[in-house]
Amino acid sequence: MRRPVLAANWKMNHGPPEARAFMAAFLASYTPRNDRTIAIFPPALSLTTVRESLGSRTDIVLGVQNIHSELKGAFTGETSAPMARDAGARLALVGHSERRHVFGEADEATARKCIAALQTGLTPMLCVGEKIEQREKGDTDAVVVRQLRAGFAPIGASDRPKVLIAYEPVWAIGTGRTATPADASAVHAVIRRELEQLCDSKEAAAAIPILYGGSVNRENARELLKAPGVDGLLVGGASLDAASWSAIVST
C-alpha cells in the first residue's frame, strides 16, 4: 500500500515569526507517526525558520512552493532548486494552479522545473487540474492527461516513479467547493492509468502517490482519504491553523 502523504501549502502566509509560533503549537500537539508522510510548504522566507523549529524531529519533511527551472543565474526574485535543497527542502511544488493560472506558467515550464528538481535531489510534486469551464465541457480527463504528459515528457524512465502527483481541481481551490470523494476517485483513476503508460511498469506507477487538493478541511479530510485511489491531501487554508492542521494529519 502507498503511504499517505499529507501536505500543507501555506502559500503567501506565515512569515518567520508566525511560522515559529505555528510550529511550536503544532509540534506540541502532533505525535510522530510512522504510517504517513507529513510535509509542509512554507513561503521561501520562512523555510529556514520552520527547519530550525523542527529540531530533532525527522517525521516532517519540508518543501518549497516554487523553483526556477535554471539552477543559477540572473533571475532576480527567484529561488533555484539547489538553494531550496541547501535551505532544507526535500520537496518542490511544480505547476500549482496559481502558478499556472495567476502567473501564466505553461505546461512546458512544469517539465523544466521537474527536471531541475530531480537533478538537484528534490522530489517534485506535479500539480494537475481543470478549471470549472473545462469540467462543465467534459474536458477534465483530457486536461489532466495533457498536463501529466507535458510534465513527464523530458523525465527519464528511472526518474518518473520519483515524482509525486497532486490533483487539484481549480474550481475547488479556496472556493469552499470541494470535489466529492467520488469525483476525486474518478480523476485519480484516470491519472493512475496514465501513469501506467508513462512508467516502465505497473509496479513503478503504483508506487506514485496521488494527492487530492481543493478546499480540504478537518471536516472532509477523513472521507476524502477513504476514497479509492486518494493517497493523501494537499491542504491550503486549513493548514494555516495549527489545531486544524494537527487534526487533519491525525485523521
Secondary structure, DSSP 8 states (H G I E B T S, - for coil): ----EEEEE--S---HHHHHHHHHHHHHH----SSSEEEEE--GGGHHHHHHHHTT--SEEEEES---SSSSSS-TT---HHHHHHTT--EEEES-HHHHHTS---HHHHHHHHHHHHHHT-EEEEEE---HHHHHTT-HHHHHHHHHHHHHTTS-TTTGGG-EEEE--GGGSSSS----HHHHHHHHHHHHHHHHHHSSSHHHHHTS-EEEESS--TTTHHHHHHSTT--EEEESGGGSSHHHHHHHHT-
